Amino acid sequence: MSQAAAINTKLIDSLAQIILSLTDEEQQFLLQKIQHPALASEEIQRQREVLKRDIELGMEQLRQGDDHKPASTTDSR
């Protein structure tokens, strides 16, 4: 049993090193795979593309500033 525990410890150490060497994006992708293993890779890719578009849209809105705020936040009546 102690040999199996030693092997598992080595495996866990190796996995931790690999995970820590991943980029943030790769770590997020790995997390998705672990949390939702039943999702097809096509669905994950589709979700990533939607997220990228949402981020780009948000960045563009930030660049444009107050021009596109809802009336309720800019109207001080």
C-alpha angles and dihedrals in degrees: 000000000000090000090055090048090051091050091049091049091053091047092050092047090051093047091049091052091049093047093048090052092058122099118250090257092051091048090052091050090050091049090053091050092050095045096041109026092159093063113104115240088240090059091049090050090049090051091050091052091049090049091049091051091048091051092048091049091049092049091051091050090051091050091052092052124195095350093094103038116128114262091246091065097043099038108086099186 
